[in-house]
Amino acid sequence: MSPHSADTNGDWAMSLSELLRVIQFFNSSGYHCQAGTEDGFAPGAGDRTCAAHDSDYNPQDWAVDISELLRGIQFFNSPGQAYHVDCAHGTEDGFVPGPGDIICCN
């Protein structure tokens, strides 16, 4: 599984600049696909033909709501700003705050 789409450098940690990008989507009341950006998205309405941002999961509606934003803040506030994948335990977005091994189910 790939890192969270907010984690643009792929280091399995949520930096402040990465969290601020999610906040930007929250503040803009939506986002769309945009090639050439650091994460493949841009604020506001537009093309929705790519896979949705990982922060947009409940429901996946091309907008980041407050509960989805708070999930990103959880990752930022976890030890080492880390998160990992754990589909075995059924989290709402497939990620778990804190460092750990990637646990995927097939």
Contacts in CASP RR format, 6 or more apart in sequence:
PFRMAT RR
TARGET T0000
AUTHOR 0000-0000-0000
METHOD contacts of the structure
MODEL  1
MSPHSADTNGDWAMSLSELLRVIQFFNSSGYHCQAGTEDGFAPGAGDRTC
AAHDSDYNPQDWAVDISELLRGIQFFNSPGQAYHVDCAHGTEDGFVPGPG
DIICCN
1 85 0 8 1.000
1 87 0 8 1.000
1 102 0 8 1.000
1 104 0 8 1.000
3 10 0 8 1.000
3 11 0 8 1.000
3 12 0 8 1.000
4 14 0 8 1.000
4 54 0 8 1.000
4 55 0 8 1.000
4 75 0 8 1.000
4 83 0 8 1.000
4 95 0 8 1.000
5 39 0 8 1.000
5 41 0 8 1.000
5 53 0 8 1.000
5 54 0 8 1.000
5 55 0 8 1.000
6 14 0 8 1.000
6 18 0 8 1.000
6 19 0 8 1.000
6 21 0 8 1.000
6 22 0 8 1.000
6 39 0 8 1.000
6 53 0 8 1.000
6 54 0 8 1.000
6 55 0 8 1.000
6 72 0 8 1.000
7 13 0 8 1.000
7 14 0 8 1.000
7 18 0 8 1.000
7 83 0 8 1.000
8 18 0 8 1.000
8 21 0 8 1.000
8 38 0 8 1.000
8 39 0 8 1.000
9 15 0 8 1.000
9 18 0 8 1.000
12 82 0 8 1.000
12 83 0 8 1.000
12 84 0 8 1.000
12 99 0 8 1.000
13 75 0 8 1.000
13 80 0 8 1.000
13 81 0 8 1.000
13 82 0 8 1.000
13 83 0 8 1.000
14 72 0 8 1.000
14 75 0 8 1.000
14 76 0 8 1.000
14 78 0 8 1.000
14 81 0 8 1.000
14 82 0 8 1.000
14 83 0 8 1.000
15 76 0 8 1.000
15 81 0 8 1.000
16 76 0 8 1.000
19 72 0 8 1.000
19 73 0 8 1.000
19 75 0 8 1.000
19 76 0 8 1.000
21 38 0 8 1.000
21 39 0 8 1.000
22 53 0 8 1.000
22 55 0 8 1.000
22 64 0 8 1.000
22 69 0 8 1.000
22 72 0 8 1.000
23 69 0 8 1.000
24 43 0 8 1.000
25 31 0 8 1.000
25 41 0 8 1.000
25 43 0 8 1.000
25 53 0 8 1.000
25 55 0 8 1.000
25 56 0 8 1.000
25 63 0 8 1.000
25 64 0 8 1.000
26 64 0 8 1.000
26 65 0 8 1.000
26 66 0 8 1.000
26 68 0 8 1.000
26 69 0 8 1.000
27 43 0 8 1.000
28 43 0 8 1.000
28 44 0 8 1.000
29 44 0 8 1.000
29 63 0 8 1.000
30 43 0 8 1.000
30 44 0 8 1.000
30 45 0 8 1.000
30 62 0 8 1.000
30 63 0 8 1.000
30 64 0 8 1.000
31 41 0 8 1.000
31 42 0 8 1.000
31 43 0 8 1.000
31 44 0 8 1.000
31 53 0 8 1.000
31 56 0 8 1.000
31 62 0 8 1.000
31 63 0 8 1.000
31 64 0 8 1.000
32 41 0 8 1.000
32 42 0 8 1.000
32 44 0 8 1.000
32 45 0 8 1.000
32 46 0 8 1.000
32 47 0 8 1.000
32 48 0 8 1.000
32 62 0 8 1.000
33 40 0 8 1.000
33 41 0 8 1.000
33 42 0 8 1.000
33 46 0 8 1.000
33 47 0 8 1.000
33 48 0 8 1.000
33 49 0 8 1.000
33 50 0 8 1.000
34 40 0 8 1.000
34 41 0 8 1.000
34 42 0 8 1.000
34 47 0 8 1.000
39 53 0 8 1.000
40 50 0 8 1.000
41 50 0 8 1.000
41 53 0 8 1.000
48 62 0 8 1.000
52 60 0 8 1.000
52 62 0 8 1.000
53 64 0 8 1.000
54 93 0 8 1.000
54 95 0 8 1.000
55 64 0 8 1.000
55 68 0 8 1.000
55 69 0 8 1.000
55 71 0 8 1.000
55 72 0 8 1.000
56 62 0 8 1.000
56 63 0 8 1.000
56 64 0 8 1.000
56 68 0 8 1.000
57 68 0 8 1.000
57 92 0 8 1.000
57 93 0 8 1.000
58 65 0 8 1.000
58 67 0 8 1.000
58 68 0 8 1.000
58 92 0 8 1.000
58 93 0 8 1.000
71 92 0 8 1.000
71 93 0 8 1.000
74 97 0 8 1.000
75 81 0 8 1.000
75 82 0 8 1.000
75 83 0 8 1.000
75 95 0 8 1.000
75 97 0 8 1.000
75 98 0 8 1.000
77 97 0 8 1.000
78 97 0 8 1.000
78 98 0 8 1.000
78 99 0 8 1.000
79 98 0 8 1.000
79 99 0 8 1.000
80 98 0 8 1.000
80 99 0 8 1.000
82 97 0 8 1.000
82 98 0 8 1.000
82 99 0 8 1.000
82 100 0 8 1.000
83 95 0 8 1.000
83 96 0 8 1.000
83 97 0 8 1.000
83 98 0 8 1.000
84 95 0 8 1.000
84 96 0 8 1.000
84 98 0 8 1.000
84 99 0 8 1.000
84 100 0 8 1.000
84 101 0 8 1.000
84 102 0 8 1.000
84 103 0 8 1.000
85 94 0 8 1.000
85 95 0 8 1.000
85 96 0 8 1.000
85 102 0 8 1.000
85 103 0 8 1.000
85 104 0 8 1.000
86 94 0 8 1.000
86 95 0 8 1.000
86 96 0 8 1.000
86 102 0 8 1.000
86 103 0 8 1.000
87 94 0 8 1.000
87 103 0 8 1.000
87 104 0 8 1.000
87 105 0 8 1.000
88 103 0 8 1.000
88 104 0 8 1.000
88 105 0 8 1.000
89 96 0 8 1.000
89 103 0 8 1.000
END
